[in-house]
């Protein structure tokens, strides 16, 4: 037969003094908190402030993740690092997610930021072709030329391409007038 192990026996005389010590420590903590001005309203305000800070931290983390994913999309399209840096700088300055620039959206705010990024990349390296810029921004060559011309016109910057916006707009107006007549 082996040795029989019994569970340790708690000293019954020791338990009540421990409970009294815990209760006394809790009373002491509450007295200190009350003397420092902490009450239920203060605790509620502190919880609300902590929840707000946690929500803001979560939003910042989501924004950083969206930025990282957007820049990664440009890198997948074989955009060089210097061009990705320009896109990132424009997005940060204009408070826009790079993923929006990489998307197919035509919203005015996004298109204006995209046009600026395209213009700055072309201004930095004028020898870059329109089709290459188009592959980076998922646009065709004509859209890239239109973006460059439009941004230079709106910002009052020098033209980088010979795309005539006035001629294109006149052609479009004549085409639409012919349909409506």
MIKOLMI-729153 format. One line per field, with one value per residue: z, y negated, x of N, C-alpha, C, O in turn; residue in one letter; residue number from 1. Coordinates in steps of 0.1 Angstrom, whole numbers, always signed. Example, Ala and Ser with C-alpha at 12.3 -4.5 7.8 and 13.67 -1.06 7.14 Angstrom:
! MIKOLMI-729153
nz	+78  +71
ny	+57  +22
nx	+132  +128
caz	+78  +71
cay	+45  +11
cax	+123  +137
cz	+78  +79
cy	+33  +0
cx	+132  +129
oz	+85  +80
oy	+33  -11
ox	+142  +134
resn	A  S
resi	1  2
END
This chain:
! MIKOLMI-729153
nz	+0  -8  +1  +16  +6  +21  +16  +24  +56  +64  +87  +109  +127  +116  +94  +99  +110  +86  +68  +82  +80  +52  +48  +64  +50  +26  +35  +43  +17  +5  +22  +17  -10  -9  +5  -13  -31  -48  -61  -70  -93  -102  -108  -129  -148  -152  -163  -187  -199  -203  -220  -242  -249  -256  -278  -296  -298  -311  -335  -346  -349  -368  -389  -395  -403  -426  -441  -444  -459  -482  -493  -497  -518  -539  -541  -549  -575  -587  -583  -578  -548  -543  -556  -542  -518  -524  -530  -504  -489  -501  -494  -466  -462  -473  -458  -465  -473  -486  -499  -510  -532  -547  -555  -577  -575  -584  -570  -562  -542  -538  -564  -568  -550  -560  -586  -579  -568  -591  -607  -592  -592  -620  -624  -608  -622  -654  -676  -673  -686  -698  -699  -680  -656  -656  -651  -625  -611  -619  -642  -675  -703  -714  -693  -674  -687  -688  -660  -653  -669  -658  -631  -633  -644  -624  -602  -611  -621  -641  -673  -679  -699  -733  -734  -743  -725  -729  -756  -754  -737  -752  -774  -760  -752  -777  -786  -766  -771  -796  -790  -774  -791
ny	+12  -23  -56  -77  -108  -136  -165  -198  -210  -238  -263  -270  -290  -310  -321  -340  -364  -371  -378  -400  -417  -421  -434  -457  -469  -475  -493  -513  -520  -531  -553  -569  -574  -589  -611  -622  -632  -616  -602  -587  -601  -611  -588  -578  -598  -594  -568  -573  -590  -573  -554  -571  -577  -552  -546  -566  -558  -534  -542  -557  -536  -521  -539  -541  -515  -514  -532  -519  -497  -509  -521  -498  -487  -504  -498  -471  -475  -481  -506  -529  -535  -563  -575  -564  -576  -603  -601  -593  -616  -636  -625  -626  -653  -662  -649  -622  -589  -566  -544  -552  -567  -547  -534  -530  -551  -581  -604  -638  -650  -629  -626  -650  -650  -627  -637  -657  -642  -627  -648  -658  -636  -634  -659  -656  -636  -640  -623  -601  -579  -583  -559  -543  -558  -555  -527  -526  -542  -530  -538  -550  -562  -586  -595  -601  -621  -640  -644  -655  -679  -692  -695  -712  -735  -741  -747  -766  -760  -753  -738  -703  -686  -685  -685  -697  -711  -729  -725  -698  -701  -717  -700  -680  -694  -701  -675  -667  -686  -679  -655  -663  -678
nx	+8  +4  +15  -9  -21  -33  -54  -42  -49  -68  -61  -84  -86  -71  -85  -107  -92  -78  -99  -109  -87  -86  -110  -106  -85  -98  -117  -99  -88  -111  -116  -94  -98  -122  -113  -96  -113  -126  -155  -187  -195  -171  -158  -175  -170  -143  -144  -158  -140  -118  -130  -134  -108  -99  -115  -106  -79  -83  -95  -73  -55  -69  -69  -41  -36  -52  -39  -14  -22  -32  -8  +6  -8  -1  +26  +24  +16  +39  +51  +77  +97  +102  +81  +59  +64  +58  +31  +22  +30  +13  -12  -11  -9  -33  -51  -61  -68  -44  -54  -78  -69  -58  -81  -109  -126  -144  -150  -150  -133  -115  -105  -93  -71  -58  -51  -33  -12  -5  +4  +26  +43  +48  +60  +83  +97  +98  +101  +85  +62  +27  +11  +25  +22  -6  -8  +1  -18  -41  -56  -64  -44  -54  -70  -50  -36  -56  -59  -34  -35  -58  -51  -29  -42  -61  -45  -29  -4  +26  +21  +25  +20  +8  -20  -51  -75  -96  -104  -112  -134  -150  -156  -170  -192  -204  -210  -228  -248  -257  -269  -291  -306
caz	+0  -9  +10  +13  +8  +24  +13  +36  +64  +67  +101  +110  +136  +108  +84  +103  +110  +72  +63  +88  +74  +38  +50  +69  +38  +17  +42  +42  +4  +3  +29  +10  -23  -6  +10  -25  -39  -57  -58  -81  -105  -107  -114  -141  -157  -156  -172  -200  -206  -207  -232  -253  -253  -262  -291  -304  -302  -321  -348  -351  -354  -381  -400  -398  -410  -439  -448  -448  -469  -494  -498  -502  -531  -549  -542  -557  -589  -591  -581  -571  -535  -543  -560  -531  -508  -529  -527  -490  -485  -505  -487  -453  -462  -476  -449  -474  -472  -499  -505  -518  -544  -555  -559  -590  -572  -591  -561  -565  -532  -540  -577  -567  -544  -570  -597  -573  -567  -604  -612  -585  -597  -633  -622  -603  -633  -666  -686  -670  -697  -693  -696  -667  -645  -656  -644  -611  -606  -624  -651  -689  -707  -715  -679  -668  -694  -683  -646  -653  -674  -649  -619  -636  -646  -612  -592  -617  -623  -655  -680  -681  -711  -742  -734  -743  -718  -735  -768  -750  -731  -764  -781  -752  -752  -790  -786  -758  -777  -807  -785  -768  -801
cay	+0  -35  -67  -85  -122  -143  -179  -205  -215  -252  -267  -277  -302  -320  -327  -353  -376  -375  -385  -413  -425  -425  -444  -469  -475  -480  -506  -523  -525  -539  -566  -576  -578  -599  -623  -628  -638  -606  -597  -580  -610  -612  -574  -578  -607  -587  -557  -579  -595  -561  -549  -580  -575  -539  -547  -574  -549  -524  -549  -560  -523  -517  -548  -537  -502  -517  -539  -509  -488  -517  -522  -485  -486  -511  -490  -460  -480  -483  -520  -530  -541  -577  -579  -560  -587  -614  -597  -593  -629  -642  -620  -631  -668  -665  -640  -613  -575  -562  -534  -559  -571  -535  -528  -535  -561  -593  -614  -650  -652  -619  -628  -662  -645  -619  -646  -664  -632  -624  -659  -659  -625  -637  -670  -651  -628  -643  -613  -589  -579  -583  -545  -538  -564  -549  -514  -529  -547  -522  -547  -549  -573  -598  -600  -606  -634  -649  -647  -665  -692  -697  -700  -724  -746  -745  -752  -777  -755  -751  -725  -693  -679  -693  -682  -710  -709  -737  -718  -686  -705  -721  -688  -673  -703  -699  -662  -667  -695  -671  -645  -669  -685
cax	+0  +12  +12  -21  -19  -45  -53  -38  -60  -67  -62  -97  -84  -64  -93  -114  -84  -75  -110  -110  -76  -90  -121  -100  -77  -108  -122  -89  -88  -123  -114  -84  -104  -131  -106  -89  -123  -131  -168  -193  -195  -157  -155  -182  -163  -131  -147  -161  -127  -111  -137  -132  -94  -98  -121  -97  -68  -88  -96  -59  -49  -76  -64  -28  -37  -57  -28  -4  -28  -32  +5  +10  -14  +7  +38  +20  +15  +53  +54  +89  +96  +101  +67  +51  +66  +51  +17  +20  +31  +1  -23  -11  -12  -47  -59  -68  -62  -39  -63  -88  -63  -56  -93  -115  -136  -143  -154  -143  -123  -104  -99  -84  -59  -51  -46  -21  -2  +0  +11  +39  +52  +53  +69  +96  +103  +90  +102  +76  +51  +14  +7  +31  +14  -19  -8  +3  -31  -53  -63  -59  -35  -62  -73  -38  -33  -66  -56  -23  -39  -67  -45  -21  -51  -68  -36  -21  +10  +29  +16  +35  +16  +1  -34  -59  -88  -107  -108  -119  -147  -159  -160  -180  -204  -210  -215  -241  -258  -262  -278  -303  -314
cz	+0  +2  +6  +16  +10  +20  +26  +43  +67  +82  +103  +119  +127  +98  +88  +104  +96  +66  +69  +83  +60  +39  +55  +58  +28  +22  +41  +28  +0  +10  +22  -3  -20  -2  -2  -34  -49  -52  -70  -94  -111  -114  -128  -152  -162  -166  -186  -207  -211  -220  -244  -258  -260  -276  -301  -308  -312  -335  -354  -356  -367  -392  -404  -406  -425  -448  -453  -459  -483  -501  -503  -516  -542  -551  -550  -572  -594  -591  -573  -557  -535  -547  -549  -520  -512  -526  -512  -484  -488  -497  -472  -452  -464  -468  -457  -472  -486  -507  -514  -532  -553  -560  -572  -587  -580  -583  -563  -555  -535  -554  -576  -561  -553  -581  -592  -573  -581  -609  -605  -590  -611  -633  -617  -614  -646  -676  -684  -680  -690  -690  -683  -655  -645  -649  -629  -604  -611  -633  -665  -692  -708  -702  -672  -674  -689  -669  -645  -658  -664  -637  -622  -638  -633  -602  -598  -619  -637  -660  -682  -694  -720  -744  -733  -737  -724  -748  -764  -745  -742  -772  -774  -753  -766  -791  -778  -764  -789  -802  -780  -779  -809
cy	-12  -45  -74  -99  -129  -158  -187  -210  -230  -254  -275  -290  -313  -327  -340  -365  -380  -383  -399  -422  -430  -436  -457  -476  -481  -493  -517  -529  -535  -553  -575  -582  -590  -612  -630  -634  -628  -602  -590  -588  -610  -599  -573  -586  -600  -575  -562  -584  -584  -555  -557  -578  -562  -539  -555  -566  -539  -530  -553  -547  -519  -526  -544  -524  -505  -524  -529  -501  -496  -519  -509  -482  -492  -504  -477  -463  -484  -498  -521  -537  -556  -582  -575  -571  -599  -612  -598  -607  -637  -638  -625  -646  -670  -656  -630  -599  -572  -552  -540  -563  -559  -529  -534  -546  -574  -605  -626  -652  -642  -622  -640  -658  -636  -627  -653  -654  -628  -635  -660  -648  -629  -649  -666  -644  -630  -632  -601  -590  -579  -569  -540  -545  -558  -535  -516  -533  -540  -531  -545  -562  -586  -604  -606  -620  -644  -654  -657  -679  -699  -703  -712  -736  -751  -752  -763  -773  -754  -738  -716  -685  -688  -690  -694  -707  -717  -730  -705  -690  -710  -710  -681  -681  -701  -685  -661  -675  -687  -660  -651  -675  -676
cx	+9  +8  +0  -18  -32  -43  -49  -50  -58  -69  -74  -96  -77  -73  -100  -105  -80  -86  -112  -99  -80  -101  -115  -92  -87  -114  -112  -88  -99  -122  -104  -90  -113  -124  -99  -100  -129  -145  -174  -193  -181  -154  -162  -175  -150  -133  -150  -149  -119  -117  -134  -117  -92  -104  -112  -84  -71  -89  -83  -53  -56  -71  -50  -28  -42  -47  -17  -9  -28  -18  +10  +4  -6  +20  +36  +19  +29  +57  +67  +87  +95  +87  +57  +52  +59  +36  +14  +20  +18  -11  -23  -14  -26  -57  -68  -61  -57  -47  -73  -82  -61  -69  -98  -125  -133  -148  -145  -131  -111  -97  -89  -71  -51  -44  -33  -10  +4  +8  +25  +48  +57  +62  +83  +104  +95  +91  +93  +65  +37  +8  +13  +24  +0  -19  -7  -11  -43  -62  -57  -51  -42  -66  -62  -35  -43  -64  -45  -27  -49  -61  -36  -30  -57  -58  -27  -7  +13  +24  +27  +32  +9  -14  -43  -73  -99  -113  -116  -133  -156  -164  -171  -193  -212  -217  -228  -252  -265  -272  -291  -311  -323
oz	+6  +11  -6  +27  +2  +21  +37  +37  +72  +88  +98  +117  +131  +94  +81  +100  +94  +60  +62  +81  +57  +32  +50  +57  +23  +15  +38  +26  -6  +4  +21  -7  -27  -5  -2  -44  -58  -41  -80  -105  -123  -124  -137  -163  -173  -175  -196  -219  -222  -229  -255  -271  -270  -286  -312  -319  -321  -345  -366  -367  -376  -404  -416  -416  -434  -460  -464  -469  -493  -513  -513  -524  -553  -562  -558  -580  -604  -599  -563  -555  -527  -542  -547  -513  -503  -521  -508  -476  -480  -493  -467  -443  -459  -470  -456  -471  -496  -519  -524  -542  -565  -569  -578  -597  -583  -589  -564  -559  -534  -555  -583  -565  -554  -585  -599  -576  -582  -615  -612  -590  -614  -641  -621  -615  -648  -685  -692  -683  -678  -680  -676  -646  -634  -642  -622  -593  -608  -631  -666  -684  -703  -700  -665  -667  -686  -665  -638  -651  -662  -632  -614  -635  -631  -595  -591  -618  -646  -653  -686  -699  -716  -755  -723  -743  -725  -750  -771  -748  -742  -775  -780  -754  -766  -797  -783  -763  -791  -809  -781  -776  -818
oy	-13  -43  -78  -103  -128  -163  -182  -215  -234  -248  -287  -299  -325  -338  -349  -376  -392  -393  -408  -434  -441  -446  -468  -488  -492  -503  -528  -541  -545  -563  -587  -593  -600  -623  -642  -639  -632  -599  -588  -583  -610  -599  -568  -582  -601  -574  -556  -582  -585  -551  -552  -578  -561  -533  -552  -567  -536  -524  -551  -547  -514  -521  -545  -523  -499  -521  -529  -497  -490  -517  -509  -476  -487  -503  -473  -454  -491  -502  -515  -544  -561  -592  -583  -574  -606  -621  -604  -611  -645  -646  -628  -650  -680  -656  -630  -599  -574  -551  -534  -563  -560  -521  -543  -550  -578  -616  -624  -655  -645  -621  -640  -663  -637  -624  -654  -657  -627  -633  -662  -650  -627  -650  -671  -645  -621  -631  -592  -601  -575  -567  -532  -538  -556  -532  -509  -529  -545  -531  -540  -571  -596  -616  -616  -629  -656  -665  -667  -689  -711  -714  -722  -748  -763  -761  -769  -781  -754  -728  -720  -678  -699  -692  -702  -701  -712  -730  -703  -683  -707  -709  -676  -675  -699  -684  -655  -671  -688  -657  -645  -678  -680
ox	+19  +0  -2  -14  -41  -32  -52  -60  -47  -77  -74  -103  -79  -70  -99  -108  -78  -84  -115  -101  -77  -100  -120  -92  -84  -115  -115  -86  -98  -126  -106  -87  -114  -128  -97  -96  -136  -147  -167  -190  -179  -147  -157  -173  -146  -125  -146  -148  -113  -110  -132  -115  -85  -98  -110  -80  -63  -85  -81  -47  -49  -69  -47  -20  -37  -46  -13  -2  -25  -17  +18  +10  -5  +25  +44  +22  +30  +65  +68  +78  +87  +82  +48  +42  +53  +29  +3  +12  +13  -19  -33  -21  -32  -69  -80  -48  -63  -47  -78  -89  -61  -69  -92  -131  -122  -151  -133  -120  -99  -85  -79  -60  -39  -33  -23  +2  +16  +19  +35  +60  +69  +72  +93  +116  +87  +82  +93  +59  +36  +2  +6  +21  -5  -28  -13  -14  -54  -74  -46  -51  -37  -66  -63  -32  -40  -65  -46  -24  -48  -64  -36  -26  -57  -61  -19  +2  +4  +24  +38  +41  +4  -19  -41  -82  -110  -125  -126  -143  -168  -176  -181  -204  -224  -227  -238  -263  -277  -281  -302  -323  -330
resn	X  X  X  X  X  X  X  X  X  X  X  X  X  X  X  X  X  X  X  X  X  X  X  X  X  X  X  X  X  X  X  X  X  X  X  X  X  X  X  X  X  X  X  X  X  X  X  X  X  X  X  X  X  X  X  X  X  X  X  X  X  X  X  X  X  X  X  X  X  X  X  X  X  X  X  X  X  X  X  X  X  X  X  X  X  X  X  X  X  X  X  X  X  X  X  X  X  X  X  X  X  X  X  X  X  X  X  X  X  X  X  X  X  X  X  X  X  X  X  X  X  X  X  X  X  X  X  X  X  X  X  X  X  X  X  X  X  X  X  X  X  X  X  X  X  X  X  X  X  X  X  X  X  X  X  X  X  X  X  X  X  X  X  X  X  X  X  X  X  X  X  X  X  X  X  X  X  X  X  X  X
resi	1  2  3  4  5  6  7  8  9  10  11  12  13  14  15  16  17  18  19  20  21  22  23  24  25  26  27  28  29  30  31  32  33  34  35  36  37  38  39  40  41  42  43  44  45  46  47  48  49  50  51  52  53  54  55  56  57  58  59  60  61  62  63  64  65  66  67  68  69  70  71  72  73  74  75  76  77  78  79  80  81  82  83  84  85  86  87  88  89  90  91  92  93  94  95  96  97  98  99  100  101  102  103  104  105  106  107  108  109  110  111  112  113  114  115  116  117  118  119  120  121  122  123  124  125  126  127  128  129  130  131  132  133  134  135  136  137  138  139  140  141  142  143  144  145  146  147  148  149  150  151  152  153  154  155  156  157  158  159  160  161  162  163  164  165  166  167  168  169  170  171  172  173  174  175  176  177  178  179  180  181
END
